[in-house]
Amino acid sequence: MNKRTFMLICLMALLFSWICCEAESAFRYELAEVHSVAGRQGVCAEGGYYFVSGSGTLTKYDGNWMPVAENREPFEGYTLEVNHIGDIDVYNNELYLGVEYFMDGEGKNIQVAVYDSDTLKLKRVFPFRSDTGQMECSGITVDPDSRTVYMTSWIADESSEYLYMYDLDTGDYRGKMRMQPAPRWLQGIACDEGKLYVTGDDGDAERDEPDHLYRVEISEDGQTGSVSLEKTFDDVVRQGEIEGLSFDKENGRFLLLYNRGARIVAGMPTGFYEGYDEEIHEVFVYDMVRSDGVPISE
């Protein structure tokens, strides 16, 4: 090993140890409920309803997590070939999806799609931009205050160091925000009180290592985001693959979608762990408790 390689390894180790030190948060997360759901990708909440995306499905649940609507053909109406939905968000009775054609760890035809939250049908698509450097779309969120749509990239290369931004009102591309330091294997994104939160599938399920939630604090010019570790998910049923997230603001709760049972290779389920003959998708519901010990819902 030459000196340059050794120094690079040491630098990466220091960076990893720094990002994995839990930063001070305004609240803590207390696990309250776990619900089995029909999709493996994303979750969001609005108006007393919950929405879950599979790779090729959309399901709407009532306040008791009972399904009330489903769309198993969500790719009707596209001009570009697509086959995959990532994490999702909802705003003003509309679902926002990051849609793409995904195969063997690579994505193309990435676009922002808007669906009706009642019918779960496609309403419109933002103009596709192929020159942004984005190589995949694993998640999407809406910040109504800044009128911005943010998208994440799962692929662990330079493109995943950025969050890609679109104008909520016009659909125009606004540019990209660099995360510093950048977490890897991003699976979902959510916005709460001016901060962004992303999930990283950076634990090794083979070694029973947990995945993580990171907080991204946006700079004044909106060009960079300072990243801190928010939570380590060592309280799930079994380590597997972390996915989408959402803040249920009406109830003061945090929602996390987690998959277990399937081995994941290049982003795709490939066989099962011992004791499983199917992949299980669950939403973990956390009460958000302020530093003074009072739940946000009170």
Secondary structure, DSSP 4 states (H G I P E B T S, - for coil): --HHHHHHHHHHHHHHHHHTSBPP-SEEEEEEEEEE-S-SSEEEEETTEEEEEETTEEEEE-TTS-EEEEES-TTTT-SS---EEEEEEEETTEEEEEEEEEETTEEEEEEEEEEETTT--EEEEPPP-SSS------EEEEETTTTEEEEE--SSSGGGGEEEEEETTT--EEEEEEEESPPSSEEEEEEETTEEEEEE--S-GGGT---EEEEEEEPTTSSEEEEEEEEE---SSS--EEEEEEEETTTTEEEEEEEESEEEETTEEEEE-TT-SS-EEEEEEEEEEETTS-BTT-
